[in-house]
Amino acid sequence: MSSPTWTRSFSSRCLEPIPRRVHGSSTGTARRWTTFADDRAAPFVHCSHSLVIGAAWSWRLLLVGVTVYAAVRVLVLLSLVVIPLVAALLLAALLRPVAQLLQRRLTGPLSALATLLLATVVLGSLGYLIGLRFTRELPSLIGQLVGTVRRLRAVLSAGGPGRLQLDQIEGSVINWLQRNRSQAGDYLTTGAGYLLEFATLTVLTLFITFFLLYDGERIWCWLLTPLPARQSHRVDLAGRAAWGTITGYVRGTAVIAAIHGVVIGFVVYLLGVPLALPLGVLVFIGSFIPFIGALVAGGLAVLVTFGTHGWLAALILFGVLIAESQLEVHLLQPVIVGRYVRLHPLSIGLSFAVGTVRAGIVGAIVAVPTAAVIHQAWPAIRGQDRDHRTRQKDQGVR
């Protein structure tokens, strides 16, 4: 015979009252038989609510992380296509006003072609002037730099730890040259490969830019065609907001870079330093890299100034460079670019750091606009259409 205690325990466990509801109201209880599977599942059912929520979020975040990692790996494998595409988007955003102006006189693809030709002529002419000025002033610059190096060597060779450190540097340089002398052919081959890759990227960038200027609106509509109507509307709003952000960021950055280049070039010219125009253009190009681009290019100008005109002129140029960087941070960036890149400074810094670590100079250039694009496009993807239309009107997105 079974034990009465076991029977009562079994009955109380397997015959459990459950509420009976009719039209949403409880009218009594009924009994149902539970199984031993229910008992075995009971410890999992009675887990804490926070643990259940954490587990649910964990596997979702893990899935998102794996997806993002796979996407990044695919982009790295297709870098020869992705880099020209990103460069073409930035270039098209910069040249779009010129193309729209030429469309009043030229029709069809002629306006896009004329825009690219005009940009090529301007850049080519600027490069020719820089090269001509560089070849003319290079002998004088070399002579002044040699004189400065000799003076520094005389000071350091006077005795003390400076002489020992100078001898160590010279020995290290000579040893490195001797070790790598046999690899000069490999370096030339590698340089030729990089040059060929750069030429390929340039041609592909110009090709994509031409079609973005000529048929960008139609290409975008074609990309939206496979999507359902509601999703197509959201993606369209997100894409146009992203394009407005890219356009504002690129044009604002170009204006700030032009200010940097003109100011530094003018100060270098007033100080009588050779290569004022090349140094100004170098600062202009470097200013497209956030935070450090203008400082690095300006630092090179400071070194050239120190080598040709001594420490006083270099100190003056360094002071101008620091003042200009502070002006950019506190005035130019908030006024010119801030209305398009609505990000916290911490977000901008972290985006720049991640992009630089993962992709070098290319990542440093595209990290901040990418973060701004995601920040502006995400509300439309989530369906916040009304607020997003208001933001687009504020930014002047058409």
TORKOL-4160 file (C-alpha; in steps of 0.2 Angstrom, whole numbers, padded with zeros to 4 digits, m for minus):
398
<pt num="1" X="0000" Y="0000" Z="0000"/>
<pt num="2" X="0005" Y="0017" Z="m0003"/>
<pt num="3" X="0009" Y="0029" Z="0011"/>
<pt num="4" X="m0005" Y="0042" Z="0015"/>
<pt num="5" X="0008" Y="0055" Z="0016"/>
<pt num="6" X="0015" Y="0052" Z="m0001"/>
<pt num="7" X="m0003" Y="0051" Z="m0008"/>
<pt num="8" X="m0008" Y="0068" Z="m0001"/>
<pt num="9" X="0009" Y="0076" Z="m0007"/>
<pt num="10" X="0005" Y="0068" Z="m0025"/>
<pt num="11" X="m0013" Y="0074" Z="m0025"/>
<pt num="12" X="m0008" Y="0092" Z="m0019"/>
<pt num="13" X="0005" Y="0093" Z="m0032"/>
<pt num="14" X="m0004" Y="0085" Z="m0047"/>
<pt num="15" X="m0021" Y="0092" Z="m0044"/>
<pt num="16" X="m0019" Y="0110" Z="m0044"/>
<pt num="17" X="m0034" Y="0123" Z="m0045"/>
<pt num="18" X="m0034" Y="0134" Z="m0060"/>
<pt num="19" X="m0046" Y="0149" Z="m0062"/>
<pt num="20" X="m0060" Y="0147" Z="m0074"/>
<pt num="21" X="m0064" Y="0163" Z="m0084"/>
<pt num="22" X="m0079" Y="0167" Z="m0094"/>
<pt num="23" X="m0079" Y="0184" Z="m0104"/>
<pt num="24" X="m0064" Y="0190" Z="m0094"/>
<pt num="25" X="m0071" Y="0187" Z="m0076"/>
<pt num="26" X="m0067" Y="0173" Z="m0064"/>
<pt num="27" X="m0081" Y="0162" Z="m0060"/>
<pt num="28" X="m0073" Y="0148" Z="m0051"/>
<pt num="29" X="m0059" Y="0135" Z="m0051"/>
<pt num="30" X="m0057" Y="0119" Z="m0060"/>
<pt num="31" X="m0044" Y="0105" Z="m0058"/>
<pt num="32" X="m0032" Y="0098" Z="m0071"/>
<pt num="33" X="m0018" Y="0085" Z="m0070"/>
<pt num="34" X="0000" Y="0091" Z="m0071"/>
<pt num="35" X="0014" Y="0080" Z="m0077"/>
<pt num="36" X="0031" Y="0077" Z="m0071"/>
<pt num="37" X="0038" Y="0087" Z="m0085"/>
<pt num="38" X="0030" Y="0102" Z="m0077"/>
<pt num="39" X="0039" Y="0098" Z="m0061"/>
<pt num="40" X="0055" Y="0096" Z="m0070"/>
<pt num="41" X="0053" Y="0113" Z="m0079"/>
<pt num="42" X="0048" Y="0122" Z="m0063"/>
<pt num="43" X="0065" Y="0128" Z="m0057"/>
<pt num="44" X="0067" Y="0136" Z="m0074"/>
<pt num="45" X="0050" Y="0144" Z="m0074"/>
<pt num="46" X="0054" Y="0151" Z="m0057"/>
<pt num="47" X="0070" Y="0160" Z="m0062"/>
<pt num="48" X="0071" Y="0178" Z="m0057"/>
<pt num="49" X="0063" Y="0191" Z="m0069"/>
<pt num="50" X="0080" Y="0201" Z="m0071"/>
<pt num="51" X="0089" Y="0184" Z="m0076"/>
<pt num="52" X="0076" Y="0181" Z="m0089"/>
<pt num="53" X="0077" Y="0198" Z="m0096"/>
<pt num="54" X="0096" Y="0198" Z="m0096"/>
<pt num="55" X="0096" Y="0181" Z="m0105"/>
<pt num="56" X="0084" Y="0188" Z="m0118"/>
<pt num="57" X="0095" Y="0203" Z="m0121"/>
<pt num="58" X="0111" Y="0193" Z="m0121"/>
<pt num="59" X="0107" Y="0182" Z="m0136"/>
<pt num="60" X="0099" Y="0197" Z="m0146"/>
<pt num="61" X="0115" Y="0207" Z="m0143"/>
<pt num="62" X="0126" Y="0192" Z="m0147"/>
<pt num="63" X="0116" Y="0190" Z="m0163"/>
<pt num="64" X="0118" Y="0209" Z="m0167"/>
<pt num="65" X="0137" Y="0208" Z="m0163"/>
<pt num="66" X="0139" Y="0193" Z="m0175"/>
<pt num="67" X="0130" Y="0202" Z="m0189"/>
<pt num="68" X="0140" Y="0218" Z="m0187"/>
<pt num="69" X="0156" Y="0208" Z="m0187"/>
<pt num="70" X="0151" Y="0198" Z="m0202"/>
<pt num="71" X="0146" Y="0215" Z="m0211"/>
<pt num="72" X="0163" Y="0223" Z="m0206"/>
<pt num="73" X="0173" Y="0208" Z="m0213"/>
<pt num="74" X="0163" Y="0209" Z="m0229"/>
<pt num="75" X="0167" Y="0227" Z="m0231"/>
<pt num="76" X="0186" Y="0224" Z="m0227"/>
<pt num="77" X="0186" Y="0211" Z="m0241"/>
<pt num="78" X="0178" Y="0223" Z="m0253"/>
<pt num="79" X="0188" Y="0238" Z="m0248"/>
<pt num="80" X="0193" Y="0241" Z="m0266"/>
<pt num="81" X="0175" Y="0244" Z="m0270"/>
<pt num="82" X="0169" Y="0251" Z="m0253"/>
<pt num="83" X="0183" Y="0265" Z="m0252"/>
<pt num="84" X="0179" Y="0272" Z="m0269"/>
<pt num="85" X="0161" Y="0272" Z="m0265"/>
<pt num="86" X="0163" Y="0281" Z="m0249"/>
<pt num="87" X="0175" Y="0294" Z="m0257"/>
<pt num="88" X="0163" Y="0296" Z="m0272"/>
<pt num="89" X="0148" Y="0300" Z="m0260"/>
<pt num="90" X="0159" Y="0313" Z="m0251"/>
<pt num="91" X="0165" Y="0320" Z="m0267"/>
<pt num="92" X="0147" Y="0321" Z="m0275"/>
<pt num="93" X="0141" Y="0330" Z="m0259"/>
<pt num="94" X="0155" Y="0343" Z="m0261"/>
<pt num="95" X="0152" Y="0345" Z="m0280"/>
<pt num="96" X="0133" Y="0344" Z="m0280"/>
<pt num="97" X="0130" Y="0363" Z="m0280"/>
<pt num="98" X="0142" Y="0365" Z="m0295"/>
<pt num="99" X="0133" Y="0352" Z="m0305"/>
<pt num="100" X="0116" Y="0360" Z="m0301"/>
<pt num="101" X="0123" Y="0377" Z="m0307"/>
<pt num="102" X="0129" Y="0369" Z="m0323"/>
<pt num="103" X="0112" Y="0360" Z="m0326"/>
<pt num="104" X="0104" Y="0377" Z="m0330"/>
<pt num="105" X="0115" Y="0378" Z="m0346"/>
<pt num="106" X="0119" Y="0359" Z="m0349"/>
<pt num="107" X="0108" Y="0345" Z="m0350"/>
<pt num="108" X="0109" Y="0326" Z="m0348"/>
<pt num="109" X="0126" Y="0319" Z="m0343"/>
<pt num="110" X="0135" Y="0334" Z="m0349"/>
<pt num="111" X="0133" Y="0344" Z="m0333"/>
<pt num="112" X="0140" Y="0330" Z="m0322"/>
<pt num="113" X="0155" Y="0327" Z="m0335"/>
<pt num="114" X="0158" Y="0346" Z="m0335"/>
<pt num="115" X="0158" Y="0346" Z="m0316"/>
<pt num="116" X="0171" Y="0332" Z="m0315"/>
<pt num="117" X="0182" Y="0341" Z="m0328"/>
<pt num="118" X="0181" Y="0357" Z="m0319"/>
<pt num="119" X="0186" Y="0349" Z="m0303"/>
<pt num="120" X="0200" Y="0340" Z="m0311"/>
<pt num="121" X="0207" Y="0356" Z="m0320"/>
<pt num="122" X="0206" Y="0365" Z="m0303"/>
<pt num="123" X="0215" Y="0352" Z="m0294"/>
<pt num="124" X="0228" Y="0349" Z="m0308"/>
<pt num="125" X="0231" Y="0368" Z="m0309"/>
<pt num="126" X="0234" Y="0369" Z="m0291"/>
<pt num="127" X="0245" Y="0354" Z="m0291"/>
<pt num="128" X="0255" Y="0361" Z="m0305"/>
<pt num="129" X="0258" Y="0377" Z="m0296"/>
<pt num="130" X="0263" Y="0368" Z="m0280"/>
<pt num="131" X="0275" Y="0358" Z="m0290"/>
<pt num="132" X="0282" Y="0373" Z="m0299"/>
<pt num="133" X="0284" Y="0383" Z="m0283"/>
<pt num="134" X="0292" Y="0368" Z="m0274"/>
<pt num="135" X="0305" Y="0365" Z="m0287"/>
<pt num="136" X="0310" Y="0383" Z="m0287"/>
<pt num="137" X="0311" Y="0385" Z="m0268"/>
<pt num="138" X="0318" Y="0368" Z="m0264"/>
<pt num="139" X="0336" Y="0372" Z="m0266"/>
<pt num="140" X="0335" Y="0387" Z="m0255"/>
<pt num="141" X="0325" Y="0377" Z="m0242"/>
<pt num="142" X="0338" Y="0363" Z="m0242"/>
<pt num="143" X="0352" Y="0375" Z="m0239"/>
<pt num="144" X="0343" Y="0383" Z="m0225"/>
<pt num="145" X="0339" Y="0366" Z="m0217"/>
<pt num="146" X="0357" Y="0360" Z="m0219"/>
<pt num="147" X="0362" Y="0376" Z="m0210"/>
<pt num="148" X="0350" Y="0373" Z="m0196"/>
<pt num="149" X="0355" Y="0355" Z="m0194"/>
<pt num="150" X="0373" Y="0360" Z="m0193"/>
<pt num="151" X="0370" Y="0373" Z="m0180"/>
<pt num="152" X="0360" Y="0360" Z="m0170"/>
<pt num="153" X="0374" Y="0347" Z="m0172"/>
<pt num="154" X="0387" Y="0360" Z="m0166"/>
<pt num="155" X="0376" Y="0363" Z="m0150"/>
<pt num="156" X="0373" Y="0345" Z="m0146"/>
<pt num="157" X="0391" Y="0340" Z="m0150"/>
<pt num="158" X="0398" Y="0353" Z="m0137"/>
<pt num="159" X="0398" Y="0339" Z="m0125"/>
<pt num="160" X="0387" Y="0330" Z="m0112"/>
<pt num="161" X="0373" Y="0318" Z="m0114"/>
<pt num="162" X="0368" Y="0327" Z="m0130"/>
<pt num="163" X="0383" Y="0321" Z="m0140"/>
<pt num="164" X="0381" Y="0303" Z="m0134"/>
<pt num="165" X="0363" Y="0303" Z="m0139"/>
<pt num="166" X="0367" Y="0311" Z="m0156"/>
<pt num="167" X="0380" Y="0297" Z="m0159"/>
<pt num="168" X="0367" Y="0284" Z="m0155"/>
<pt num="169" X="0355" Y="0291" Z="m0167"/>
<pt num="170" X="0368" Y="0292" Z="m0181"/>
<pt num="171" X="0373" Y="0274" Z="m0178"/>
<pt num="172" X="0355" Y="0268" Z="m0178"/>
<pt num="173" X="0351" Y="0276" Z="m0195"/>
<pt num="174" X="0367" Y="0269" Z="m0203"/>
<pt num="175" X="0363" Y="0251" Z="m0196"/>
<pt num="176" X="0346" Y="0252" Z="m0203"/>
<pt num="177" X="0351" Y="0258" Z="m0220"/>
<pt num="178" X="0364" Y="0244" Z="m0221"/>
<pt num="179" X="0352" Y="0230" Z="m0215"/>
<pt num="180" X="0338" Y="0236" Z="m0228"/>
<pt num="181" X="0350" Y="0240" Z="m0243"/>
<pt num="182" X="0347" Y="0223" Z="m0250"/>
<pt num="183" X="0328" Y="0225" Z="m0249"/>
<pt num="184" X="0327" Y="0241" Z="m0260"/>
<pt num="185" X="0320" Y="0231" Z="m0275"/>
<pt num="186" X="0306" Y="0225" Z="m0264"/>
<pt num="187" X="0302" Y="0242" Z="m0258"/>
<pt num="188" X="0301" Y="0248" Z="m0276"/>
<pt num="189" X="0290" Y="0234" Z="m0281"/>
<pt num="190" X="0279" Y="0237" Z="m0266"/>
<pt num="191" X="0278" Y="0256" Z="m0270"/>
<pt num="192" X="0273" Y="0252" Z="m0288"/>
<pt num="193" X="0259" Y="0241" Z="m0282"/>
<pt num="194" X="0253" Y="0254" Z="m0270"/>
<pt num="195" X="0253" Y="0267" Z="m0284"/>
<pt num="196" X="0244" Y="0255" Z="m0296"/>
<pt num="197" X="0231" Y="0252" Z="m0282"/>
<pt num="198" X="0229" Y="0271" Z="m0279"/>
<pt num="199" X="0226" Y="0274" Z="m0298"/>
<pt num="200" X="0213" Y="0261" Z="m0299"/>
<pt num="201" X="0204" Y="0268" Z="m0284"/>
<pt num="202" X="0205" Y="0285" Z="m0291"/>
<pt num="203" X="0197" Y="0280" Z="m0308"/>
<pt num="204" X="0183" Y="0270" Z="m0299"/>
<pt num="205" X="0180" Y="0285" Z="m0288"/>
<pt num="206" X="0178" Y="0297" Z="m0303"/>
<pt num="207" X="0167" Y="0284" Z="m0312"/>
<pt num="208" X="0155" Y="0282" Z="m0297"/>
<pt num="209" X="0155" Y="0301" Z="m0294"/>
<pt num="210" X="0150" Y="0304" Z="m0312"/>
<pt num="211" X="0134" Y="0293" Z="m0310"/>
<pt num="212" X="0130" Y="0300" Z="m0293"/>
<pt num="213" X="0130" Y="0318" Z="m0300"/>
<pt num="214" X="0121" Y="0313" Z="m0316"/>
<pt num="215" X="0108" Y="0300" Z="m0310"/>
<pt num="216" X="0109" Y="0300" Z="m0291"/>
<pt num="217" X="0090" Y="0303" Z="m0288"/>
<pt num="218" X="0085" Y="0289" Z="m0300"/>
<pt num="219" X="0098" Y="0277" Z="m0293"/>
<pt num="220" X="0091" Y="0280" Z="m0275"/>
<pt num="221" X="0073" Y="0277" Z="m0281"/>
<pt num="222" X="0078" Y="0261" Z="m0290"/>
<pt num="223" X="0086" Y="0255" Z="m0273"/>
<pt num="224" X="0069" Y="0258" Z="m0264"/>
<pt num="225" X="0059" Y="0249" Z="m0277"/>
<pt num="226" X="0060" Y="0231" Z="m0269"/>
<pt num="227" X="0054" Y="0237" Z="m0252"/>
<pt num="228" X="0036" Y="0238" Z="m0247"/>
<pt num="229" X="0027" Y="0254" Z="m0247"/>
<pt num="230" X="0029" Y="0258" Z="m0228"/>
<pt num="231" X="0047" Y="0252" Z="m0226"/>
<pt num="232" X="0051" Y="0261" Z="m0243"/>
<pt num="233" X="0044" Y="0278" Z="m0235"/>
<pt num="234" X="0055" Y="0276" Z="m0219"/>
<pt num="235" X="0071" Y="0271" Z="m0229"/>
<pt num="236" X="0068" Y="0286" Z="m0240"/>
<pt num="237" X="0067" Y="0298" Z="m0226"/>
<pt num="238" X="0082" Y="0290" Z="m0218"/>
<pt num="239" X="0092" Y="0291" Z="m0234"/>
<pt num="240" X="0088" Y="0309" Z="m0237"/>
<pt num="241" X="0092" Y="0314" Z="m0219"/>
<pt num="242" X="0108" Y="0304" Z="m0221"/>
<pt num="243" X="0112" Y="0313" Z="m0237"/>
<pt num="244" X="0108" Y="0330" Z="m0229"/>
<pt num="245" X="0120" Y="0326" Z="m0215"/>
<pt num="246" X="0134" Y="0321" Z="m0227"/>
<pt num="247" X="0132" Y="0336" Z="m0238"/>
<pt num="248" X="0132" Y="0348" Z="m0223"/>
<pt num="249" X="0147" Y="0339" Z="m0215"/>
<pt num="250" X="0158" Y="0339" Z="m0231"/>
<pt num="251" X="0154" Y="0357" Z="m0236"/>
<pt num="252" X="0156" Y="0363" Z="m0218"/>
<pt num="253" X="0173" Y="0354" Z="m0216"/>
<pt num="254" X="0179" Y="0361" Z="m0233"/>
<pt num="255" X="0175" Y="0378" Z="m0227"/>
<pt num="256" X="0184" Y="0376" Z="m0211"/>
<pt num="257" X="0199" Y="0367" Z="m0220"/>
<pt num="258" X="0200" Y="0382" Z="m0232"/>
<pt num="259" X="0201" Y="0394" Z="m0217"/>
<pt num="260" X="0215" Y="0384" Z="m0210"/>
<pt num="261" X="0225" Y="0383" Z="m0226"/>
<pt num="262" X="0223" Y="0402" Z="m0230"/>
<pt num="263" X="0228" Y="0407" Z="m0212"/>
<pt num="264" X="0243" Y="0396" Z="m0210"/>
<pt num="265" X="0249" Y="0399" Z="m0228"/>
<pt num="266" X="0247" Y="0418" Z="m0226"/>
<pt num="267" X="0256" Y="0418" Z="m0209"/>
<pt num="268" X="0270" Y="0407" Z="m0217"/>
<pt num="269" X="0271" Y="0419" Z="m0231"/>
<pt num="270" X="0273" Y="0434" Z="m0219"/>
<pt num="271" X="0286" Y="0426" Z="m0210"/>
<pt num="272" X="0296" Y="0424" Z="m0226"/>
<pt num="273" X="0297" Y="0405" Z="m0225"/>
<pt num="274" X="0299" Y="0396" Z="m0242"/>
<pt num="275" X="0285" Y="0384" Z="m0249"/>
<pt num="276" X="0271" Y="0395" Z="m0241"/>
<pt num="277" X="0258" Y="0389" Z="m0254"/>
<pt num="278" X="0262" Y="0370" Z="m0253"/>
<pt num="279" X="0262" Y="0371" Z="m0234"/>
<pt num="280" X="0245" Y="0380" Z="m0235"/>
<pt num="281" X="0238" Y="0367" Z="m0246"/>
<pt num="282" X="0245" Y="0353" Z="m0235"/>
<pt num="283" X="0236" Y="0361" Z="m0220"/>
<pt num="284" X="0220" Y="0362" Z="m0230"/>
<pt num="285" X="0221" Y="0343" Z="m0235"/>
<pt num="286" X="0225" Y="0338" Z="m0217"/>
<pt num="287" X="0210" Y="0348" Z="m0210"/>
<pt num="288" X="0198" Y="0335" Z="m0217"/>
<pt num="289" X="0205" Y="0323" Z="m0204"/>
<pt num="290" X="0196" Y="0328" Z="m0187"/>
<pt num="291" X="0206" Y="0333" Z="m0172"/>
<pt num="292" X="0223" Y="0329" Z="m0177"/>
<pt num="293" X="0224" Y="0333" Z="m0196"/>
<pt num="294" X="0227" Y="0352" Z="m0195"/>
<pt num="295" X="0238" Y="0350" Z="m0180"/>
<pt num="296" X="0250" Y="0337" Z="m0189"/>
<pt num="297" X="0250" Y="0347" Z="m0205"/>
<pt num="298" X="0253" Y="0363" Z="m0196"/>
<pt num="299" X="0266" Y="0355" Z="m0185"/>
<pt num="300" X="0276" Y="0351" Z="m0201"/>
<pt num="301" X="0274" Y="0369" Z="m0206"/>
<pt num="302" X="0281" Y="0374" Z="m0189"/>
<pt num="303" X="0296" Y="0362" Z="m0192"/>
<pt num="304" X="0300" Y="0370" Z="m0209"/>
<pt num="305" X="0299" Y="0387" Z="m0201"/>
<pt num="306" X="0310" Y="0382" Z="m0187"/>
<pt num="307" X="0323" Y="0375" Z="m0199"/>
<pt num="308" X="0323" Y="0391" Z="m0210"/>
<pt num="309" X="0320" Y="0405" Z="m0199"/>
<pt num="310" X="0324" Y="0399" Z="m0181"/>
<pt num="311" X="0314" Y="0396" Z="m0165"/>
<pt num="312" X="0306" Y="0414" Z="m0164"/>
<pt num="313" X="0297" Y="0412" Z="m0181"/>
<pt num="314" X="0292" Y="0394" Z="m0177"/>
<pt num="315" X="0285" Y="0400" Z="m0160"/>
<pt num="316" X="0274" Y="0413" Z="m0168"/>
<pt num="317" X="0267" Y="0401" Z="m0181"/>
<pt num="318" X="0264" Y="0388" Z="m0167"/>
<pt num="319" X="0255" Y="0401" Z="m0157"/>
<pt num="320" X="0244" Y="0405" Z="m0172"/>
<pt num="321" X="0241" Y="0386" Z="m0175"/>
<pt num="322" X="0235" Y="0384" Z="m0157"/>
<pt num="323" X="0224" Y="0399" Z="m0157"/>
<pt num="324" X="0216" Y="0393" Z="m0174"/>
<pt num="325" X="0213" Y="0376" Z="m0167"/>
<pt num="326" X="0204" Y="0383" Z="m0152"/>
<pt num="327" X="0194" Y="0395" Z="m0164"/>
<pt num="328" X="0188" Y="0379" Z="m0173"/>
<pt num="329" X="0183" Y="0370" Z="m0158"/>
<pt num="330" X="0173" Y="0384" Z="m0150"/>
<pt num="331" X="0166" Y="0393" Z="m0165"/>
<pt num="332" X="0169" Y="0386" Z="m0182"/>
<pt num="333" X="0163" Y="0368" Z="m0179"/>
<pt num="334" X="0148" Y="0372" Z="m0168"/>
<pt num="335" X="0142" Y="0386" Z="m0181"/>
<pt num="336" X="0146" Y="0378" Z="m0197"/>
<pt num="337" X="0146" Y="0359" Z="m0195"/>
<pt num="338" X="0136" Y="0358" Z="m0178"/>
<pt num="339" X="0119" Y="0360" Z="m0185"/>
<pt num="340" X="0122" Y="0344" Z="m0196"/>
<pt num="341" X="0132" Y="0333" Z="m0185"/>
<pt num="342" X="0122" Y="0333" Z="m0169"/>
<pt num="343" X="0133" Y="0322" Z="m0159"/>
<pt num="344" X="0140" Y="0324" Z="m0141"/>
<pt num="345" X="0159" Y="0328" Z="m0141"/>
<pt num="346" X="0162" Y="0311" Z="m0132"/>
<pt num="347" X="0153" Y="0302" Z="m0146"/>
<pt num="348" X="0163" Y="0311" Z="m0159"/>
<pt num="349" X="0179" Y="0307" Z="m0150"/>
<pt num="350" X="0175" Y="0288" Z="m0148"/>
<pt num="351" X="0170" Y="0287" Z="m0166"/>
<pt num="352" X="0186" Y="0295" Z="m0172"/>
<pt num="353" X="0196" Y="0283" Z="m0161"/>
<pt num="354" X="0187" Y="0267" Z="m0167"/>
<pt num="355" X="0189" Y="0272" Z="m0185"/>
<pt num="356" X="0207" Y="0277" Z="m0183"/>
<pt num="357" X="0211" Y="0261" Z="m0174"/>
<pt num="358" X="0202" Y="0249" Z="m0186"/>
<pt num="359" X="0205" Y="0258" Z="m0203"/>
<pt num="360" X="0219" Y="0271" Z="m0201"/>
<pt num="361" X="0217" Y="0287" Z="m0211"/>
<pt num="362" X="0202" Y="0281" Z="m0221"/>
<pt num="363" X="0193" Y="0277" Z="m0204"/>
<pt num="364" X="0198" Y="0294" Z="m0197"/>
<pt num="365" X="0190" Y="0303" Z="m0211"/>
<pt num="366" X="0174" Y="0293" Z="m0212"/>
<pt num="367" X="0171" Y="0289" Z="m0194"/>
<pt num="368" X="0163" Y="0305" Z="m0188"/>
<pt num="369" X="0151" Y="0307" Z="m0204"/>
<pt num="370" X="0146" Y="0289" Z="m0202"/>
<pt num="371" X="0141" Y="0291" Z="m0184"/>
<pt num="372" X="0132" Y="0307" Z="m0189"/>
<pt num="373" X="0123" Y="0298" Z="m0203"/>
<pt num="374" X="0117" Y="0284" Z="m0191"/>
<pt num="375" X="0111" Y="0296" Z="m0178"/>
<pt num="376" X="0101" Y="0306" Z="m0190"/>
<pt num="377" X="0094" Y="0291" Z="m0200"/>
<pt num="378" X="0089" Y="0280" Z="m0185"/>
<pt num="379" X="0073" Y="0290" Z="m0180"/>
<pt num="380" X="0066" Y="0288" Z="m0198"/>
<pt num="381" X="0070" Y="0269" Z="m0198"/>
<pt num="382" X="0061" Y="0268" Z="m0181"/>
<pt num="383" X="0046" Y="0276" Z="m0189"/>
<pt num="384" X="0047" Y="0293" Z="m0180"/>
<pt num="385" X="0042" Y="0302" Z="m0196"/>
<pt num="386" X="0035" Y="0318" Z="m0190"/>
<pt num="387" X="0050" Y="0323" Z="m0180"/>
<pt num="388" X="0061" Y="0318" Z="m0194"/>
<pt num="389" X="0052" Y="0329" Z="m0207"/>
<pt num="390" X="0054" Y="0343" Z="m0195"/>
<pt num="391" X="0073" Y="0340" Z="m0193"/>
<pt num="392" X="0075" Y="0338" Z="m0212"/>
<pt num="393" X="0066" Y="0355" Z="m0214"/>
<pt num="394" X="0078" Y="0363" Z="m0201"/>
<pt num="395" X="0093" Y="0356" Z="m0211"/>
<pt num="396" X="0086" Y="0362" Z="m0228"/>
<pt num="397" X="0086" Y="0344" Z="m0235"/>
<pt num="398" X="0076" Y="0343" Z="m0252"/>
